[in-house]
Each structure stands twice: as structure tokens, then as C-alpha cells.
Amino acid sequence: MRDKIKEAYVRGMCIDDICTTLNISRGNFYYHKKEDLKRGINWDILALNKERDIESIREKEARFLKTLILSFEKFIEKSEELEPETIEKLHKYAETYWKLKAPQKNDVFASRKQSEDIARKTIEGIAKLALQEQNEAVVQFLSQNAELIIQTIFKEHK
């Protein structure tokens, strides 16, 4: 059952649909997700990696480069001599290419993972404070619902 739940989640099916389709409760869903996480299988990372399918990215990049090169060649054919305006257009082609090719610090997936890590650390910090204050109810709640809290936060801020 856990594999079916995980496969549906990784494919991008929303949690409500997974629960309805497989006739399970949200608690059951999160139980299986949490158990896999304990074993080192992070469903969120698997889902992100699926979205970042390398083959798909390579195909898109190849199409983009082909289009860019063909456009560049047409541009060169039309340009009889390299005037300042022509050089500026060439510069824009190169600049566009490098903006797209260079690693981005604001990569959506890296940014989301970094934000999720910060949220996890925040929850851990609150749990530690609650433990110091001997507030077992808060510690219990956070330990059982940390992933749900993170999912809820990021679902609302997509």
C-alpha cells in the first residue's frame, strides 16, 4: 500500500485525491510518508526530482539551442557588416544564453528545498523550547505533524 501511495504522490497527485482514490485517511497517508522518511526515502525530494526530469530538461535545452542558433544564423545572414547596433544584438544573444545556462541562485527547486529545511529547523527549535518548558503536548503535536505543517505552508504559498 505504501508504494501505491508514494507513487501517486510522486506523480503529482494531491493528497486529498490520493486518500479518496486509495480509500485511506490523511493520517494514514502521513503515517506512510513519515515511515518512509525514517528509512531515508523523502517523498518530497522524489516529487521534485520527477518535476526536474533530466531527460525532459535536456530535450528542451536542445530545442532551445537549436532555435537560438538558427535565429543567430539568420541574423548573421541579414547583417552585411558588423555595425555597433549589430554587435549590441550579438551581445544580447550571448547574454540571454548565459543567463539561461548559468546556475541560478534563485533556482525554484533549490529555493523551495532551502525554505523547507528552514521550516523544519524552525519546527525543531520550537519543539526543543517546548521540551525545555516541559510542554509535552506541543512536542507531541509538532513531532506528529511536522510534515503536515510544512506541506500546508508550502501548499498555501505556491
Chimera marker file (.cmm) of the C-alpha trace (Angstrom):
<marker_set name="trace">
<marker id="1" x="0.000" y="0.000" z="0.000" r="1" g="1" b="0" radius="0.5"/>
<marker id="2" x="2.823" y="2.407" z="0.896" r="1" g="1" b="0" radius="0.5"/>
<marker id="3" x="4.312" y="2.069" z="-2.595" r="1" g="1" b="0" radius="0.5"/>
<marker id="4" x="0.983" y="2.928" z="-4.252" r="1" g="1" b="0" radius="0.5"/>
<marker id="5" x="0.608" y="5.993" z="-2.039" r="1" g="1" b="0" radius="0.5"/>
<marker id="6" x="4.179" y="7.096" z="-2.722" r="1" g="1" b="0" radius="0.5"/>
<marker id="7" x="3.867" y="6.559" z="-6.500" r="1" g="1" b="0" radius="0.5"/>
<marker id="8" x="0.694" y="8.645" z="-6.650" r="1" g="1" b="0" radius="0.5"/>
<marker id="9" x="2.311" y="11.421" z="-4.592" r="1" g="1" b="0" radius="0.5"/>
<marker id="10" x="5.471" y="11.451" z="-6.698" r="1" g="1" b="0" radius="0.5"/>
<marker id="11" x="3.344" y="11.617" z="-9.881" r="1" g="1" b="0" radius="0.5"/>
<marker id="12" x="1.910" y="14.865" z="-8.513" r="1" g="1" b="0" radius="0.5"/>
<marker id="13" x="-1.500" y="13.704" z="-7.328" r="1" g="1" b="0" radius="0.5"/>
<marker id="14" x="-2.807" y="15.869" z="-4.480" r="1" g="1" b="0" radius="0.5"/>
<marker id="15" x="-3.138" y="14.298" z="-1.039" r="1" g="1" b="0" radius="0.5"/>
<marker id="16" x="-6.943" y="14.549" z="-0.976" r="1" g="1" b="0" radius="0.5"/>
<marker id="17" x="-7.181" y="12.700" z="-4.293" r="1" g="1" b="0" radius="0.5"/>
<marker id="18" x="-4.738" y="10.032" z="-3.118" r="1" g="1" b="0" radius="0.5"/>
<marker id="19" x="-6.758" y="9.481" z="0.051" r="1" g="1" b="0" radius="0.5"/>
<marker id="20" x="-10.033" y="9.297" z="-1.872" r="1" g="1" b="0" radius="0.5"/>
<marker id="21" x="-8.663" y="7.028" z="-4.603" r="1" g="1" b="0" radius="0.5"/>
<marker id="22" x="-6.958" y="4.609" z="-2.233" r="1" g="1" b="0" radius="0.5"/>
<marker id="23" x="-9.666" y="4.907" z="0.437" r="1" g="1" b="0" radius="0.5"/>
<marker id="24" x="-7.282" y="5.956" z="3.204" r="1" g="1" b="0" radius="0.5"/>
<marker id="25" x="-7.305" y="8.749" z="5.761" r="1" g="1" b="0" radius="0.5"/>
<marker id="26" x="-4.926" y="11.716" z="5.703" r="1" g="1" b="0" radius="0.5"/>
<marker id="27" x="-3.440" y="10.348" z="8.912" r="1" g="1" b="0" radius="0.5"/>
<marker id="28" x="-2.732" y="7.053" z="7.166" r="1" g="1" b="0" radius="0.5"/>
<marker id="29" x="-1.135" y="8.928" z="4.265" r="1" g="1" b="0" radius="0.5"/>
<marker id="30" x="1.152" y="10.890" z="6.600" r="1" g="1" b="0" radius="0.5"/>
<marker id="31" x="1.952" y="7.777" z="8.605" r="1" g="1" b="0" radius="0.5"/>
<marker id="32" x="3.323" y="6.032" z="5.493" r="1" g="1" b="0" radius="0.5"/>
<marker id="33" x="5.136" y="9.165" z="4.352" r="1" g="1" b="0" radius="0.5"/>
<marker id="34" x="6.728" y="9.600" z="7.777" r="1" g="1" b="0" radius="0.5"/>
<marker id="35" x="7.750" y="5.928" z="7.975" r="1" g="1" b="0" radius="0.5"/>
<marker id="36" x="9.490" y="6.163" z="4.605" r="1" g="1" b="0" radius="0.5"/>
<marker id="37" x="11.204" y="9.371" z="5.721" r="1" g="1" b="0" radius="0.5"/>
<marker id="38" x="12.582" y="7.496" z="8.740" r="1" g="1" b="0" radius="0.5"/>
<marker id="39" x="14.051" y="4.999" z="6.259" r="1" g="1" b="0" radius="0.5"/>
<marker id="40" x="15.628" y="7.811" z="4.269" r="1" g="1" b="0" radius="0.5"/>
<marker id="41" x="13.019" y="7.959" z="1.494" r="1" g="1" b="0" radius="0.5"/>
<marker id="42" x="11.851" y="11.557" z="1.166" r="1" g="1" b="0" radius="0.5"/>
<marker id="43" x="8.735" y="11.688" z="-0.985" r="1" g="1" b="0" radius="0.5"/>
<marker id="44" x="9.005" y="15.460" z="-1.454" r="1" g="1" b="0" radius="0.5"/>
<marker id="45" x="12.501" y="15.146" z="-2.912" r="1" g="1" b="0" radius="0.5"/>
<marker id="46" x="11.322" y="12.323" z="-5.189" r="1" g="1" b="0" radius="0.5"/>
<marker id="47" x="8.451" y="14.509" z="-6.415" r="1" g="1" b="0" radius="0.5"/>
<marker id="48" x="10.786" y="17.457" z="-7.041" r="1" g="1" b="0" radius="0.5"/>
<marker id="49" x="13.220" y="15.230" z="-8.913" r="1" g="1" b="0" radius="0.5"/>
<marker id="50" x="10.359" y="13.950" z="-11.059" r="1" g="1" b="0" radius="0.5"/>
<marker id="51" x="9.469" y="17.553" z="-11.899" r="1" g="1" b="0" radius="0.5"/>
<marker id="52" x="13.106" y="18.147" z="-12.784" r="1" g="1" b="0" radius="0.5"/>
<marker id="53" x="13.275" y="15.127" z="-15.099" r="1" g="1" b="0" radius="0.5"/>
<marker id="54" x="16.771" y="15.455" z="-16.588" r="1" g="1" b="0" radius="0.5"/>
<marker id="55" x="15.853" y="13.965" z="-19.984" r="1" g="1" b="0" radius="0.5"/>
<marker id="56" x="12.988" y="16.394" z="-20.389" r="1" g="1" b="0" radius="0.5"/>
<marker id="57" x="15.242" y="19.305" z="-19.448" r="1" g="1" b="0" radius="0.5"/>
<marker id="58" x="17.905" y="18.155" z="-21.932" r="1" g="1" b="0" radius="0.5"/>
<marker id="59" x="15.337" y="17.860" z="-24.727" r="1" g="1" b="0" radius="0.5"/>
<marker id="60" x="14.004" y="21.341" z="-24.010" r="1" g="1" b="0" radius="0.5"/>
<marker id="61" x="17.525" y="22.722" z="-23.856" r="1" g="1" b="0" radius="0.5"/>
<marker id="62" x="18.408" y="21.090" z="-27.194" r="1" g="1" b="0" radius="0.5"/>
<marker id="63" x="15.295" y="22.588" z="-28.836" r="1" g="1" b="0" radius="0.5"/>
<marker id="64" x="16.077" y="25.974" z="-27.332" r="1" g="1" b="0" radius="0.5"/>
<marker id="65" x="19.690" y="25.896" z="-28.511" r="1" g="1" b="0" radius="0.5"/>
<marker id="66" x="18.652" y="24.797" z="-31.998" r="1" g="1" b="0" radius="0.5"/>
<marker id="67" x="16.184" y="27.688" z="-32.204" r="1" g="1" b="0" radius="0.5"/>
<marker id="68" x="18.740" y="30.115" z="-30.792" r="1" g="1" b="0" radius="0.5"/>
<marker id="69" x="21.428" y="29.021" z="-33.255" r="1" g="1" b="0" radius="0.5"/>
<marker id="70" x="19.044" y="29.146" z="-36.248" r="1" g="1" b="0" radius="0.5"/>
<marker id="71" x="17.908" y="32.626" z="-35.212" r="1" g="1" b="0" radius="0.5"/>
<marker id="72" x="21.517" y="33.681" z="-34.787" r="1" g="1" b="0" radius="0.5"/>
<marker id="73" x="22.453" y="32.318" z="-38.242" r="1" g="1" b="0" radius="0.5"/>
<marker id="74" x="19.518" y="34.149" z="-39.867" r="1" g="1" b="0" radius="0.5"/>
<marker id="75" x="20.565" y="37.299" z="-38.078" r="1" g="1" b="0" radius="0.5"/>
<marker id="76" x="24.169" y="36.961" z="-39.328" r="1" g="1" b="0" radius="0.5"/>
<marker id="77" x="22.981" y="36.345" z="-42.912" r="1" g="1" b="0" radius="0.5"/>
<marker id="78" x="20.919" y="39.538" z="-42.807" r="1" g="1" b="0" radius="0.5"/>
<marker id="79" x="23.783" y="41.547" z="-41.328" r="1" g="1" b="0" radius="0.5"/>
<marker id="80" x="26.149" y="42.642" z="-44.057" r="1" g="1" b="0" radius="0.5"/>
<marker id="81" x="28.709" y="44.191" z="-41.764" r="1" g="1" b="0" radius="0.5"/>
<marker id="82" x="29.185" y="44.420" z="-38.036" r="1" g="1" b="0" radius="0.5"/>
<marker id="83" x="27.933" y="47.822" z="-37.050" r="1" g="1" b="0" radius="0.5"/>
<marker id="84" x="27.673" y="48.873" z="-33.382" r="1" g="1" b="0" radius="0.5"/>
<marker id="85" x="23.959" y="48.029" z="-33.452" r="1" g="1" b="0" radius="0.5"/>
<marker id="86" x="24.756" y="44.542" z="-34.799" r="1" g="1" b="0" radius="0.5"/>
<marker id="87" x="27.373" y="43.962" z="-32.125" r="1" g="1" b="0" radius="0.5"/>
<marker id="88" x="24.846" y="45.023" z="-29.472" r="1" g="1" b="0" radius="0.5"/>
<marker id="89" x="22.336" y="42.467" z="-30.799" r="1" g="1" b="0" radius="0.5"/>
<marker id="90" x="25.023" y="39.760" z="-30.751" r="1" g="1" b="0" radius="0.5"/>
<marker id="91" x="25.782" y="40.701" z="-27.179" r="1" g="1" b="0" radius="0.5"/>
<marker id="92" x="22.089" y="40.300" z="-26.288" r="1" g="1" b="0" radius="0.5"/>
<marker id="93" x="22.039" y="36.799" z="-27.831" r="1" g="1" b="0" radius="0.5"/>
<marker id="94" x="25.084" y="35.777" z="-25.819" r="1" g="1" b="0" radius="0.5"/>
<marker id="95" x="23.758" y="37.387" z="-22.651" r="1" g="1" b="0" radius="0.5"/>
<marker id="96" x="20.412" y="35.596" z="-22.995" r="1" g="1" b="0" radius="0.5"/>
<marker id="97" x="22.151" y="32.270" z="-23.500" r="1" g="1" b="0" radius="0.5"/>
<marker id="98" x="24.374" y="32.671" z="-20.445" r="1" g="1" b="0" radius="0.5"/>
<marker id="99" x="21.505" y="33.838" z="-18.245" r="1" g="1" b="0" radius="0.5"/>
<marker id="100" x="19.656" y="30.665" z="-19.121" r="1" g="1" b="0" radius="0.5"/>
<marker id="101" x="22.681" y="28.379" z="-18.859" r="1" g="1" b="0" radius="0.5"/>
<marker id="102" x="24.375" y="29.719" z="-15.750" r="1" g="1" b="0" radius="0.5"/>
<marker id="103" x="23.381" y="28.142" z="-12.435" r="1" g="1" b="0" radius="0.5"/>
<marker id="104" x="20.840" y="30.332" z="-10.750" r="1" g="1" b="0" radius="0.5"/>
<marker id="105" x="20.964" y="31.117" z="-7.057" r="1" g="1" b="0" radius="0.5"/>
<marker id="106" x="17.226" y="31.580" z="-7.247" r="1" g="1" b="0" radius="0.5"/>
<marker id="107" x="16.554" y="28.144" z="-8.745" r="1" g="1" b="0" radius="0.5"/>
<marker id="108" x="12.929" y="27.373" z="-7.808" r="1" g="1" b="0" radius="0.5"/>
<marker id="109" x="13.618" y="23.837" z="-6.634" r="1" g="1" b="0" radius="0.5"/>
<marker id="110" x="16.717" y="24.721" z="-4.637" r="1" g="1" b="0" radius="0.5"/>
<marker id="111" x="14.909" y="27.686" z="-3.125" r="1" g="1" b="0" radius="0.5"/>
<marker id="112" x="11.931" y="25.552" z="-2.108" r="1" g="1" b="0" radius="0.5"/>
<marker id="113" x="14.179" y="22.888" z="-0.584" r="1" g="1" b="0" radius="0.5"/>
<marker id="114" x="16.112" y="25.555" z="1.314" r="1" g="1" b="0" radius="0.5"/>
<marker id="115" x="12.860" y="27.081" z="2.581" r="1" g="1" b="0" radius="0.5"/>
<marker id="116" x="11.564" y="23.659" z="3.638" r="1" g="1" b="0" radius="0.5"/>
<marker id="117" x="14.817" y="23.000" z="5.502" r="1" g="1" b="0" radius="0.5"/>
<marker id="118" x="14.453" y="26.322" z="7.324" r="1" g="1" b="0" radius="0.5"/>
<marker id="119" x="10.847" y="25.445" z="8.218" r="1" g="1" b="0" radius="0.5"/>
<marker id="120" x="11.956" y="22.036" z="9.557" r="1" g="1" b="0" radius="0.5"/>
<marker id="121" x="14.676" y="23.657" z="11.670" r="1" g="1" b="0" radius="0.5"/>
<marker id="122" x="12.144" y="26.176" z="12.975" r="1" g="1" b="0" radius="0.5"/>
<marker id="123" x="9.766" y="23.398" z="13.986" r="1" g="1" b="0" radius="0.5"/>
<marker id="124" x="12.645" y="21.526" z="15.645" r="1" g="1" b="0" radius="0.5"/>
<marker id="125" x="13.621" y="24.700" z="17.515" r="1" g="1" b="0" radius="0.5"/>
<marker id="126" x="10.076" y="25.237" z="18.765" r="1" g="1" b="0" radius="0.5"/>
<marker id="127" x="9.886" y="21.586" z="19.829" r="1" g="1" b="0" radius="0.5"/>
<marker id="128" x="13.161" y="21.936" z="21.780" r="1" g="1" b="0" radius="0.5"/>
<marker id="129" x="11.846" y="25.040" z="23.547" r="1" g="1" b="0" radius="0.5"/>
<marker id="130" x="8.604" y="23.241" z="24.376" r="1" g="1" b="0" radius="0.5"/>
<marker id="131" x="10.623" y="20.315" z="25.726" r="1" g="1" b="0" radius="0.5"/>
<marker id="132" x="12.654" y="22.666" z="27.932" r="1" g="1" b="0" radius="0.5"/>
<marker id="133" x="9.396" y="24.130" z="29.210" r="1" g="1" b="0" radius="0.5"/>
<marker id="134" x="8.067" y="20.586" z="29.715" r="1" g="1" b="0" radius="0.5"/>
<marker id="135" x="5.164" y="21.219" z="27.364" r="1" g="1" b="0" radius="0.5"/>
<marker id="136" x="4.697" y="17.635" z="26.182" r="1" g="1" b="0" radius="0.5"/>
<marker id="137" x="1.525" y="18.404" z="24.216" r="1" g="1" b="0" radius="0.5"/>
<marker id="138" x="3.348" y="20.849" z="21.918" r="1" g="1" b="0" radius="0.5"/>
<marker id="139" x="6.299" y="18.469" z="21.493" r="1" g="1" b="0" radius="0.5"/>
<marker id="140" x="3.939" y="15.596" z="20.655" r="1" g="1" b="0" radius="0.5"/>
<marker id="141" x="1.926" y="17.710" z="18.211" r="1" g="1" b="0" radius="0.5"/>
<marker id="142" x="4.999" y="19.009" z="16.380" r="1" g="1" b="0" radius="0.5"/>
<marker id="143" x="6.653" y="15.602" z="16.140" r="1" g="1" b="0" radius="0.5"/>
<marker id="144" x="3.487" y="14.030" z="14.725" r="1" g="1" b="0" radius="0.5"/>
<marker id="145" x="2.571" y="16.868" z="12.379" r="1" g="1" b="0" radius="0.5"/>
<marker id="146" x="5.845" y="18.453" z="11.238" r="1" g="1" b="0" radius="0.5"/>
<marker id="147" x="5.500" y="17.253" z="7.648" r="1" g="1" b="0" radius="0.5"/>
<marker id="148" x="1.828" y="18.242" z="7.516" r="1" g="1" b="0" radius="0.5"/>
<marker id="149" x="2.713" y="21.723" z="8.786" r="1" g="1" b="0" radius="0.5"/>
<marker id="150" x="5.412" y="22.115" z="6.132" r="1" g="1" b="0" radius="0.5"/>
<marker id="151" x="3.136" y="20.783" z="3.388" r="1" g="1" b="0" radius="0.5"/>
<marker id="152" x="0.358" y="23.159" z="4.449" r="1" g="1" b="0" radius="0.5"/>
<marker id="153" x="2.689" y="26.160" z="4.470" r="1" g="1" b="0" radius="0.5"/>
<marker id="154" x="4.107" y="25.441" z="1.026" r="1" g="1" b="0" radius="0.5"/>
<marker id="155" x="0.770" y="24.437" z="-0.473" r="1" g="1" b="0" radius="0.5"/>
<marker id="156" x="-0.654" y="27.835" z="0.514" r="1" g="1" b="0" radius="0.5"/>
<marker id="157" x="2.374" y="29.728" z="-0.860" r="1" g="1" b="0" radius="0.5"/>
<marker id="158" x="2.736" y="28.107" z="-4.294" r="1" g="1" b="0" radius="0.5"/>
<link id1="1" id2="2" r="1" g="1" b="0" radius="0.2"/>
<link id1="2" id2="3" r="1" g="1" b="0" radius="0.2"/>
<link id1="3" id2="4" r="1" g="1" b="0" radius="0.2"/>
<link id1="4" id2="5" r="1" g="1" b="0" radius="0.2"/>
<link id1="5" id2="6" r="1" g="1" b="0" radius="0.2"/>
<link id1="6" id2="7" r="1" g="1" b="0" radius="0.2"/>
<link id1="7" id2="8" r="1" g="1" b="0" radius="0.2"/>
<link id1="8" id2="9" r="1" g="1" b="0" radius="0.2"/>
<link id1="9" id2="10" r="1" g="1" b="0" radius="0.2"/>
<link id1="10" id2="11" r="1" g="1" b="0" radius="0.2"/>
<link id1="11" id2="12" r="1" g="1" b="0" radius="0.2"/>
<link id1="12" id2="13" r="1" g="1" b="0" radius="0.2"/>
<link id1="13" id2="14" r="1" g="1" b="0" radius="0.2"/>
<link id1="14" id2="15" r="1" g="1" b="0" radius="0.2"/>
<link id1="15" id2="16" r="1" g="1" b="0" radius="0.2"/>
<link id1="16" id2="17" r="1" g="1" b="0" radius="0.2"/>
<link id1="17" id2="18" r="1" g="1" b="0" radius="0.2"/>
<link id1="18" id2="19" r="1" g="1" b="0" radius="0.2"/>
<link id1="19" id2="20" r="1" g="1" b="0" radius="0.2"/>
<link id1="20" id2="21" r="1" g="1" b="0" radius="0.2"/>
<link id1="21" id2="22" r="1" g="1" b="0" radius="0.2"/>
<link id1="22" id2="23" r="1" g="1" b="0" radius="0.2"/>
<link id1="23" id2="24" r="1" g="1" b="0" radius="0.2"/>
<link id1="24" id2="25" r="1" g="1" b="0" radius="0.2"/>
<link id1="25" id2="26" r="1" g="1" b="0" radius="0.2"/>
<link id1="26" id2="27" r="1" g="1" b="0" radius="0.2"/>
<link id1="27" id2="28" r="1" g="1" b="0" radius="0.2"/>
<link id1="28" id2="29" r="1" g="1" b="0" radius="0.2"/>
<link id1="29" id2="30" r="1" g="1" b="0" radius="0.2"/>
<link id1="30" id2="31" r="1" g="1" b="0" radius="0.2"/>
<link id1="31" id2="32" r="1" g="1" b="0" radius="0.2"/>
<link id1="32" id2="33" r="1" g="1" b="0" radius="0.2"/>
<link id1="33" id2="34" r="1" g="1" b="0" radius="0.2"/>
<link id1="34" id2="35" r="1" g="1" b="0" radius="0.2"/>
<link id1="35" id2="36" r="1" g="1" b="0" radius="0.2"/>
<link id1="36" id2="37" r="1" g="1" b="0" radius="0.2"/>
<link id1="37" id2="38" r="1" g="1" b="0" radius="0.2"/>
<link id1="38" id2="39" r="1" g="1" b="0" radius="0.2"/>
<link id1="39" id2="40" r="1" g="1" b="0" radius="0.2"/>
<link id1="40" id2="41" r="1" g="1" b="0" radius="0.2"/>
<link id1="41" id2="42" r="1" g="1" b="0" radius="0.2"/>
<link id1="42" id2="43" r="1" g="1" b="0" radius="0.2"/>
<link id1="43" id2="44" r="1" g="1" b="0" radius="0.2"/>
<link id1="44" id2="45" r="1" g="1" b="0" radius="0.2"/>
<link id1="45" id2="46" r="1" g="1" b="0" radius="0.2"/>
<link id1="46" id2="47" r="1" g="1" b="0" radius="0.2"/>
<link id1="47" id2="48" r="1" g="1" b="0" radius="0.2"/>
<link id1="48" id2="49" r="1" g="1" b="0" radius="0.2"/>
<link id1="49" id2="50" r="1" g="1" b="0" radius="0.2"/>
<link id1="50" id2="51" r="1" g="1" b="0" radius="0.2"/>
<link id1="51" id2="52" r="1" g="1" b="0" radius="0.2"/>
<link id1="52" id2="53" r="1" g="1" b="0" radius="0.2"/>
<link id1="53" id2="54" r="1" g="1" b="0" radius="0.2"/>
<link id1="54" id2="55" r="1" g="1" b="0" radius="0.2"/>
<link id1="55" id2="56" r="1" g="1" b="0" radius="0.2"/>
<link id1="56" id2="57" r="1" g="1" b="0" radius="0.2"/>
<link id1="57" id2="58" r="1" g="1" b="0" radius="0.2"/>
<link id1="58" id2="59" r="1" g="1" b="0" radius="0.2"/>
<link id1="59" id2="60" r="1" g="1" b="0" radius="0.2"/>
<link id1="60" id2="61" r="1" g="1" b="0" radius="0.2"/>
<link id1="61" id2="62" r="1" g="1" b="0" radius="0.2"/>
<link id1="62" id2="63" r="1" g="1" b="0" radius="0.2"/>
<link id1="63" id2="64" r="1" g="1" b="0" radius="0.2"/>
<link id1="64" id2="65" r="1" g="1" b="0" radius="0.2"/>
<link id1="65" id2="66" r="1" g="1" b="0" radius="0.2"/>
<link id1="66" id2="67" r="1" g="1" b="0" radius="0.2"/>
<link id1="67" id2="68" r="1" g="1" b="0" radius="0.2"/>
<link id1="68" id2="69" r="1" g="1" b="0" radius="0.2"/>
<link id1="69" id2="70" r="1" g="1" b="0" radius="0.2"/>
<link id1="70" id2="71" r="1" g="1" b="0" radius="0.2"/>
<link id1="71" id2="72" r="1" g="1" b="0" radius="0.2"/>
<link id1="72" id2="73" r="1" g="1" b="0" radius="0.2"/>
<link id1="73" id2="74" r="1" g="1" b="0" radius="0.2"/>
<link id1="74" id2="75" r="1" g="1" b="0" radius="0.2"/>
<link id1="75" id2="76" r="1" g="1" b="0" radius="0.2"/>
<link id1="76" id2="77" r="1" g="1" b="0" radius="0.2"/>
<link id1="77" id2="78" r="1" g="1" b="0" radius="0.2"/>
<link id1="78" id2="79" r="1" g="1" b="0" radius="0.2"/>
<link id1="79" id2="80" r="1" g="1" b="0" radius="0.2"/>
<link id1="80" id2="81" r="1" g="1" b="0" radius="0.2"/>
<link id1="81" id2="82" r="1" g="1" b="0" radius="0.2"/>
<link id1="82" id2="83" r="1" g="1" b="0" radius="0.2"/>
<link id1="83" id2="84" r="1" g="1" b="0" radius="0.2"/>
<link id1="84" id2="85" r="1" g="1" b="0" radius="0.2"/>
<link id1="85" id2="86" r="1" g="1" b="0" radius="0.2"/>
<link id1="86" id2="87" r="1" g="1" b="0" radius="0.2"/>
<link id1="87" id2="88" r="1" g="1" b="0" radius="0.2"/>
<link id1="88" id2="89" r="1" g="1" b="0" radius="0.2"/>
<link id1="89" id2="90" r="1" g="1" b="0" radius="0.2"/>
<link id1="90" id2="91" r="1" g="1" b="0" radius="0.2"/>
<link id1="91" id2="92" r="1" g="1" b="0" radius="0.2"/>
<link id1="92" id2="93" r="1" g="1" b="0" radius="0.2"/>
<link id1="93" id2="94" r="1" g="1" b="0" radius="0.2"/>
<link id1="94" id2="95" r="1" g="1" b="0" radius="0.2"/>
<link id1="95" id2="96" r="1" g="1" b="0" radius="0.2"/>
<link id1="96" id2="97" r="1" g="1" b="0" radius="0.2"/>
<link id1="97" id2="98" r="1" g="1" b="0" radius="0.2"/>
<link id1="98" id2="99" r="1" g="1" b="0" radius="0.2"/>
<link id1="99" id2="100" r="1" g="1" b="0" radius="0.2"/>
<link id1="100" id2="101" r="1" g="1" b="0" radius="0.2"/>
<link id1="101" id2="102" r="1" g="1" b="0" radius="0.2"/>
<link id1="102" id2="103" r="1" g="1" b="0" radius="0.2"/>
<link id1="103" id2="104" r="1" g="1" b="0" radius="0.2"/>
<link id1="104" id2="105" r="1" g="1" b="0" radius="0.2"/>
<link id1="105" id2="106" r="1" g="1" b="0" radius="0.2"/>
<link id1="106" id2="107" r="1" g="1" b="0" radius="0.2"/>
<link id1="107" id2="108" r="1" g="1" b="0" radius="0.2"/>
<link id1="108" id2="109" r="1" g="1" b="0" radius="0.2"/>
<link id1="109" id2="110" r="1" g="1" b="0" radius="0.2"/>
<link id1="110" id2="111" r="1" g="1" b="0" radius="0.2"/>
<link id1="111" id2="112" r="1" g="1" b="0" radius="0.2"/>
<link id1="112" id2="113" r="1" g="1" b="0" radius="0.2"/>
<link id1="113" id2="114" r="1" g="1" b="0" radius="0.2"/>
<link id1="114" id2="115" r="1" g="1" b="0" radius="0.2"/>
<link id1="115" id2="116" r="1" g="1" b="0" radius="0.2"/>
<link id1="116" id2="117" r="1" g="1" b="0" radius="0.2"/>
<link id1="117" id2="118" r="1" g="1" b="0" radius="0.2"/>
<link id1="118" id2="119" r="1" g="1" b="0" radius="0.2"/>
<link id1="119" id2="120" r="1" g="1" b="0" radius="0.2"/>
<link id1="120" id2="121" r="1" g="1" b="0" radius="0.2"/>
<link id1="121" id2="122" r="1" g="1" b="0" radius="0.2"/>
<link id1="122" id2="123" r="1" g="1" b="0" radius="0.2"/>
<link id1="123" id2="124" r="1" g="1" b="0" radius="0.2"/>
<link id1="124" id2="125" r="1" g="1" b="0" radius="0.2"/>
<link id1="125" id2="126" r="1" g="1" b="0" radius="0.2"/>
<link id1="126" id2="127" r="1" g="1" b="0" radius="0.2"/>
<link id1="127" id2="128" r="1" g="1" b="0" radius="0.2"/>
<link id1="128" id2="129" r="1" g="1" b="0" radius="0.2"/>
<link id1="129" id2="130" r="1" g="1" b="0" radius="0.2"/>
<link id1="130" id2="131" r="1" g="1" b="0" radius="0.2"/>
<link id1="131" id2="132" r="1" g="1" b="0" radius="0.2"/>
<link id1="132" id2="133" r="1" g="1" b="0" radius="0.2"/>
<link id1="133" id2="134" r="1" g="1" b="0" radius="0.2"/>
<link id1="134" id2="135" r="1" g="1" b="0" radius="0.2"/>
<link id1="135" id2="136" r="1" g="1" b="0" radius="0.2"/>
<link id1="136" id2="137" r="1" g="1" b="0" radius="0.2"/>
<link id1="137" id2="138" r="1" g="1" b="0" radius="0.2"/>
<link id1="138" id2="139" r="1" g="1" b="0" radius="0.2"/>
<link id1="139" id2="140" r="1" g="1" b="0" radius="0.2"/>
<link id1="140" id2="141" r="1" g="1" b="0" radius="0.2"/>
<link id1="141" id2="142" r="1" g="1" b="0" radius="0.2"/>
<link id1="142" id2="143" r="1" g="1" b="0" radius="0.2"/>
<link id1="143" id2="144" r="1" g="1" b="0" radius="0.2"/>
<link id1="144" id2="145" r="1" g="1" b="0" radius="0.2"/>
<link id1="145" id2="146" r="1" g="1" b="0" radius="0.2"/>
<link id1="146" id2="147" r="1" g="1" b="0" radius="0.2"/>
<link id1="147" id2="148" r="1" g="1" b="0" radius="0.2"/>
<link id1="148" id2="149" r="1" g="1" b="0" radius="0.2"/>
<link id1="149" id2="150" r="1" g="1" b="0" radius="0.2"/>
<link id1="150" id2="151" r="1" g="1" b="0" radius="0.2"/>
<link id1="151" id2="152" r="1" g="1" b="0" radius="0.2"/>
<link id1="152" id2="153" r="1" g="1" b="0" radius="0.2"/>
<link id1="153" id2="154" r="1" g="1" b="0" radius="0.2"/>
<link id1="154" id2="155" r="1" g="1" b="0" radius="0.2"/>
<link id1="155" id2="156" r="1" g="1" b="0" radius="0.2"/>
<link id1="156" id2="157" r="1" g="1" b="0" radius="0.2"/>
<link id1="157" id2="158" r="1" g="1" b="0" radius="0.2"/>
</marker_set>
